[in-house]
Amino acid sequence: MKSFVTVNSDGYIDMWSNHKLEGFIEVETAENNMNLINVCKIENGKVVLDEKRQQEIIASQRAEKTELELLKQENADMMLYVAEVEQKTQQDNADLLLSLAEAGVL
């Protein structure tokens, strides 16, 4: 299948088009490689998938997702802690008010 692409400074395809545009190179590609960004190179006019680079990008995205999940969990833990502290503070205030009332101060 014919497509038109541009490549970045590393030699990886960074844009695809079905039409000839200024600055785009005509290539032959398999349909399953169409629209893949930063993981395909051009060799002898054909698009070649760099599977190692693709796996590295996928692993990197998973690591970022894992980091986000860790931050969400940390946030949830902090919210639980704040709720516990608030509950303890309210109980302490209630106990203090009761003690003051029993002592006749209030």
Order of alpha helices (4+ residues) and beta strands (2+ residues): beta-beta-beta-beta-beta-alpha
